Amino acid sequence: MGFFGPQAQEDFAAADAAALRLRELDERNHAAYAILGHLAMRRRRHDEAVAALRQAHHLNPNDVATLRWLSWEESNLGMAEEARRHAELSLRLSPRARSLDLGYWAVALAAFVAGDHVGCIDNANRAIAVNRRFAGHYVLLAACLAEHGDLKEARDVVVSIRSMAPGLLESRLAGANYFAVPELAERYTRALRRAAGELVEDGMPRAAQVRAAGTSESGRSEPAPAALAALTMREREVLRLVAQGLSNASIASALTLSDHTVKRHIANILMKLDLPTRAAAAALAARHGL
């Protein structure tokens, strides 16, 4: 299953149909509810997600995958204590699982939600030690380090993220995450912006600080992130017009393209930037002066 962006929708629909069929065949099949809950979370249908995942856990209290997904969704909803309890149970039930890193990540996420920076950093590092290739673990670690005030370490982690998964951090900086609680979503984005050097110690955006001082750190504008640099010239033209608030029809007219071609370009842009909506892409483009 995919993450953000239109490319995931066909995968979601196929998995949803399979899970519904499985539930139809056996109403007490916990896997059907677990998959439906996970899909609902990915689609940000949080009430539906937590209900399905709790039903899956009720039907099979010892299923490790269900526990991790349930913990993740509880963290999204700000339920830190329940999230930590379920994540830690998944570790106790399967201490040698190949996907052990996901258990540590779930504990780290719950700790972040609770404001336990030390617990978050410790468990994020454990997740990375088990699976060094998964960039998502590093993103959470960067947020925890930044909130804890370890900015040098956080920025070192940011360098690793951008090297491992170009565009991933930029999507998170643009606000792409699964938190259902606005305050948590804002806090997470703010921590990552601090880790990336986009916020100074007093919380003022770095660009605003530069404007207020009338100077710049390097004398040049901030370079576009790797994901933006990967766009074709035509995609950058389309994104620039999206950022100006133009509709698909207006973009098509301005660039002498068909509506279908504009839609295809926007879908490609969202896929490359790993963003959920054109609004998020427009915000990213505006922040980087495109």
DAMO-V91249 format. One record per residue. N is the residue number from 1. SS is DSSP state (H for helix, E for strand, L for the rest). OMEGA is omega in radians with two decimals (999 if undefined). NEAR is the number of other C-alpha atoms within 12 Angstrom. Layout:
N&SS&OMEGA&NEAR ; N&SS&OMEGA&NEAR
//
This chain:
1&L&-3.12&20 ; 2&L&-3.11&22 ; 3&L&3.13&30 ; 4&L&3.02&33 ; 5&L&-3.05&31 ; 6&H&-3.10&29 ; 7&H&-3.10&25 ; 8&H&-2.96&23 ; 9&H&3.12&22 ; 10&H&3.09&16 ; 11&H&3.12&20 ; 12&H&-3.10&27 ; 13&H&-3.14&22 ; 14&H&3.13&18 ; 15&H&3.12&27 ; 16&H&-3.14&27 ; 17&H&-3.14&18 ; 18&H&-3.13&20 ; 19&H&3.10&28 ; 20&H&3.10&25 ; 21&H&3.12&19 ; 22&H&3.11&21 ; 23&H&3.10&22 ; 24&H&-3.14&14 ; 25&H&-3.11&14 ; 26&L&-3.07&15 ; 27&L&-3.14&17 ; 28&L&3.11&19 ; 29&L&-3.05&25 ; 30&H&-3.11&32 ; 31&H&3.13&38 ; 32&H&3.14&32 ; 33&H&3.13&40 ; 34&H&-3.14&42 ; 35&H&3.12&40 ; 36&H&3.12&40 ; 37&H&-3.14&42 ; 38&H&3.11&42 ; 39&H&3.13&39 ; 40&H&3.10&30 ; 41&H&3.14&35 ; 42&H&3.13&36 ; 43&L&3.13&31 ; 44&L&3.02&25 ; 45&L&-2.85&22 ; 46&H&3.11&29 ; 47&H&3.11&20 ; 48&H&-3.09&24 ; 49&H&-3.06&34 ; 50&H&3.11&38 ; 51&H&-3.13&25 ; 52&H&-3.13&35 ; 53&H&3.08&40 ; 54&H&3.08&34 ; 55&H&3.10&28 ; 56&H&3.14&34 ; 57&H&3.10&33 ; 58&H&-3.12&21 ; 59&H&3.12&22 ; 60&L&-3.06&21 ; 61&L&-3.06&23 ; 62&L&3.14&22 ; 63&L&-3.02&29 ; 64&H&-3.13&35 ; 65&H&3.11&37 ; 66&H&-3.13&42 ; 67&H&-3.13&44 ; 68&H&3.13&45 ; 69&H&3.12&43 ; 70&H&3.11&51 ; 71&H&3.13&46 ; 72&H&-3.11&48 ; 73&H&3.08&47 ; 74&H&3.04&42 ; 75&H&3.11&40 ; 76&H&-3.11&38 ; 77&L&3.11&32 ; 78&L&-3.09&30 ; 79&L&-2.96&28 ; 80&H&-3.08&30 ; 81&H&3.12&25 ; 82&H&-3.13&30 ; 83&H&3.14&38 ; 84&H&-3.12&38 ; 85&H&-3.13&28 ; 86&H&3.11&38 ; 87&H&3.13&42 ; 88&H&3.08&33 ; 89&H&3.12&29 ; 90&H&3.11&36 ; 91&H&3.14&33 ; 92&H&-3.11&19 ; 93&H&-3.06&21 ; 94&L&-3.04&23 ; 95&L&-3.12&19 ; 96&L&-3.12&15 ; 97&L&3.11&18 ; 98&L&-3.14&15 ; 99&L&-3.11&23 ; 100&H&-3.11&31 ; 101&H&-3.13&36 ; 102&H&3.06&40 ; 103&H&3.11&44 ; 104&H&3.11&44 ; 105&H&3.14&46 ; 106&H&3.07&48 ; 107&H&3.14&48 ; 108&H&3.14&47 ; 109&H&3.10&57 ; 110&H&3.11&44 ; 111&H&3.09&39 ; 112&H&-3.13&43 ; 113&H&-3.13&40 ; 114&H&-3.08&27 ; 115&L&3.12&27 ; 116&L&-3.04&23 ; 117&H&-3.13&29 ; 118&H&3.11&26 ; 119&H&3.13&27 ; 120&H&-3.12&37 ; 121&H&-3.11&38 ; 122&H&-3.07&25 ; 123&H&3.04&36 ; 124&H&3.08&41 ; 125&H&3.07&32 ; 126&H&3.12&26 ; 127&H&-3.13&34 ; 128&H&3.13&29 ; 129&H&3.14&20 ; 130&H&-3.09&23 ; 131&L&-3.06&23 ; 132&L&-3.04&19 ; 133&L&-3.09&17 ; 134&L&-3.01&26 ; 135&H&-3.11&29 ; 136&H&3.11&35 ; 137&H&-3.12&41 ; 138&H&3.14&44 ; 139&H&3.12&47 ; 140&H&3.11&44 ; 141&H&3.13&46 ; 142&H&3.13&48 ; 143&H&-3.13&48 ; 144&H&-3.14&46 ; 145&H&-3.12&39 ; 146&H&3.12&40 ; 147&H&3.14&34 ; 148&H&3.14&25 ; 149&L&-3.14&22 ; 150&L&-2.97&23 ; 151&H&3.12&28 ; 152&H&3.12&19 ; 153&H&3.14&25 ; 154&H&-3.11&31 ; 155&H&3.02&30 ; 156&H&3.11&22 ; 157&H&3.11&35 ; 158&H&3.10&40 ; 159&H&3.13&25 ; 160&H&-3.13&26 ; 161&H&-3.09&33 ; 162&H&3.09&26 ; 163&H&-3.08&20 ; 164&H&-3.00&21 ; 165&L&3.14&26 ; 166&L&3.11&25 ; 167&L&-3.09&34 ; 168&H&-3.11&38 ; 169&H&3.13&44 ; 170&H&3.10&40 ; 171&H&3.12&43 ; 172&H&3.09&42 ; 173&H&3.11&40 ; 174&L&3.06&35 ; 175&L&3.12&33 ; 176&L&3.05&35 ; 177&L&-3.03&39 ; 178&L&-3.11&34 ; 179&L&3.11&33 ; 180&L&-3.13&29 ; 181&L&-3.06&21 ; 182&H&-3.13&16 ; 183&H&3.10&15 ; 184&H&3.12&28 ; 185&H&3.14&27 ; 186&H&-3.14&23 ; 187&H&-3.14&28 ; 188&H&3.12&38 ; 189&H&-3.13&34 ; 190&H&3.12&31 ; 191&H&3.14&41 ; 192&H&3.09&43 ; 193&H&3.07&38 ; 194&H&3.12&35 ; 195&H&-3.11&41 ; 196&L&3.13&35 ; 197&L&-3.13&30 ; 198&L&3.07&31 ; 199&E&3.06&25 ; 200&L&-2.98&23 ; 201&L&-3.11&20 ; 202&L&3.11&12 ; 203&L&3.12&20 ; 204&L&3.06&18 ; 205&E&-3.09&20 ; 206&H&-3.14&25 ; 207&H&3.13&24 ; 208&H&3.11&18 ; 209&H&3.13&19 ; 210&H&3.14&21 ; 211&H&-3.12&15 ; 212&H&-3.12&12 ; 213&H&-3.11&11 ; 214&L&-3.13&11 ; 215&L&3.05&15 ; 216&L&-3.12&16 ; 217&L&-3.06&14 ; 218&L&-3.08&9 ; 219&L&-3.12&11 ; 220&L&3.08&12 ; 221&L&3.14&17 ; 222&L&-3.14&18 ; 223&L&3.09&16 ; 224&L&3.12&23 ; 225&L&-3.07&30 ; 226&H&-3.11&23 ; 227&H&3.09&32 ; 228&H&3.14&38 ; 229&H&-3.11&21 ; 230&L&-3.14&19 ; 231&L&3.04&28 ; 232&L&3.12&17 ; 233&H&3.13&15 ; 234&H&3.12&23 ; 235&H&3.10&33 ; 236&H&3.07&31 ; 237&H&3.13&27 ; 238&H&-3.13&42 ; 239&H&3.12&43 ; 240&H&3.13&33 ; 241&H&3.03&31 ; 242&H&-3.13&35 ; 243&H&3.10&28 ; 244&L&3.08&22 ; 245&L&-3.12&20 ; 246&L&3.06&22 ; 247&L&3.09&22 ; 248&H&-3.12&29 ; 249&H&-3.14&21 ; 250&H&3.10&20 ; 251&H&3.12&30 ; 252&H&-3.14&25 ; 253&H&-3.08&17 ; 254&H&-3.07&19 ; 255&H&-3.11&23 ; 256&L&3.12&16 ; 257&L&3.03&20 ; 258&L&3.08&17 ; 259&H&-3.13&20 ; 260&H&-3.13&15 ; 261&H&3.10&21 ; 262&H&3.11&31 ; 263&H&3.14&25 ; 264&H&3.11&21 ; 265&H&-3.12&32 ; 266&H&3.08&42 ; 267&H&3.12&30 ; 268&H&3.12&31 ; 269&H&-3.14&42 ; 270&H&3.12&40 ; 271&H&-3.11&31 ; 272&H&-3.14&33 ; 273&H&-3.10&45 ; 274&L&-3.12&37 ; 275&L&-3.05&39 ; 276&L&-3.03&36 ; 277&L&3.08&28 ; 278&H&3.11&37 ; 279&H&3.11&27 ; 280&H&3.11&30 ; 281&H&3.13&45 ; 282&H&3.14&34 ; 283&H&3.11&29 ; 284&H&-3.13&36 ; 285&H&3.14&38 ; 286&H&-3.11&21 ; 287&H&-3.12&27 ; 288&L&2.99&26 ; 289&L&-3.12&21 ; 290&L&999&28
//
